[in-house]
Amino acid sequence: MAFQGLQTFIELLEKNNDLIRVKDFVDPRLEITEITDRISKQPGGGKAILFENTGTGFPVLINALGSEKRIALAFGRESVFQLEKEIEALFADLMSPKDNLWDKLRMLPRLKDVSEWMPKKRKGRGACQEVVMNEPDLGKLPVLTCWPADGGPFVTLPGVHTLDPETKTPNVGMYRMQIFDKKLGGMHWHRHKTGANHFAKYKKSGKIMPVSVTLGGDPVYTYAATAPMPENVDEYLLAGFLRKRSVKLVKCLTNNLYVPEDADIVIEGYVDPAEDLIWEGPFGDHTGFYSLADWYPKFHVTCITHRKDAVYPATIVGVPPMEDAYIGLATERIFLSPIRMAMVPELKDMTLPVAGVAHNFTVVKIHKTYPGQAIKVMNSLWGAGQMMFNKVLVVADEFVDIQDPQKILNAFAQRFSVDYSLHFSKGPLDVLDHSSQKFAFGSKLGIDLTVPFAEEAMKTSDTSKEHFEETKIKALKEVDQYRIHSYIHTLLLTVKKDSGFDKTNLQRKLAGTDNLKCFKFILIFNEGANLDDPFILFWLLGGNLEPDRDISLIPGFENTLFIDATFKTSAHDNFHREWPNVVTMDEATISTIDQKWEKLGLGKLIESPSIKLKPLVKGNGAVRS
């Protein structure tokens, strides 16, 4: 199914009773974020929201892809899992051996389908160019300032169009854009991204780099810009497959790039590689922590065009779950079959837990036929495109239902062994990973939960069901709270990392506790973490973990892992990078939205998700102080 601009998708959402219209004014600065954060964290992702009065001429559509149902609607399917089967069937047809002429002829319809998904350029102007701003002004768009410590307003759902100056291959990526003035933005492409690669080539050639940014249009354009496509493969081919219709492209008015003719808004411009960079950020990011300010290229605006009925699309990111979780689910389903067929044939399923914010945790299951196969899979996946950013990779047997968190916990309880399961490595990490000792580089952990072959010697677990001496834990001044989870043999602690805290001393004291061997895992978190909220604990663990630094054995206990999931400091951990704050809303905005809620027609009041996260915040800025 293809959509002509966001208005047609909005009509479908309304028809499906999956849209909230907010008619009264809501400020794009913080207020839209606070409302969306409350609604998007509801079971199933809540509803999409259309803010009709933003103080500009443009309404804001947000949380549009924030549920499995809505992202399936955007793709014209009943479920995102349907896509997995379609892609598997397509690859099977295209890659299967053709023994005779008739087999080859039977492929013609499939080849015709593929050709019809290819993007096509057309002459003349498109709907995206119905209105041309006489004087381009980014301030006329309802660009959100999402969080209190953000460096300013940010465009959060852009399709950034660039062209490889050597191969002439186009690329569409999603890189946030900070707005500095009417005609100046920041282009936040990371060193690993295609946009940054194109930028480096333009810099080498000494030429100006044309860049065009689209907003809206068919929702599949937004998804395609986020998709981990192979280098030099056009994202609009994927969009054409998803919508079963080619993307029609028109030439921009002030540069030679081509954009979808039915986009809602187009921002044309350029980046001059010879210019000094601009200080961009901070930004409340999808990790749930602020990404801190750094130097990025300037984006100069030369033209802004839009549809007559244009809608400004936005998203917010922060502590999960949010809209990006469902975009990640689509990626998980769409790219499973290509990974299996091209690299890891034993791969049966893969899941990216929402609390793992895409790259901190991945769980896969495999058909295991030989010893060491789980390790082979770890190394293969860490070499597969954006999977190189993964920090912790869990491998289970094919009979484990990895879509069920309880079944994964069962596998840990039954299969985990320190000497057999743990495999450490090193490699690139996401630029947004704040926990590694070195920027964008650090350790990785593979966890093998498969049934061992005879060659894979595995010690019998030494966990005991004897009584654990809880009174000694209560007596430890470093410990604020504790919880015991007997089923998975885990002790959870919150600790006060004050001037007198010493992790080695805490481990020594724990080693003196009776029957500590009851536990496979001891995890420590900062004071303020809620030990009764497993989702937040899992999120904190992934965000704060550098595996080879933070995982160790309790002295004298060869089967008890000590895992440090606390925020790191220079004083306690010899950590010398700035540690970002957890992303939360300020008290004034929370109070304002509480008071406006009923008047805005948003239904029963939902408490701000920031309230329970406030104990994890230190100071008022983007950096913990």
Order of alpha helices (4+ residues) and beta strands (2+ residues): alpha-beta-alpha-beta-beta-alpha-alpha-alpha-alpha-beta-beta-beta-beta-beta-beta-beta-alpha-beta-alpha-alpha-beta-beta-beta-beta-beta-beta-beta-beta-beta-alpha-beta-beta-alpha-beta-alpha-alpha-beta-beta-alpha-beta-beta-alpha-beta-alpha-alpha-beta-beta-alpha-alpha-alpha
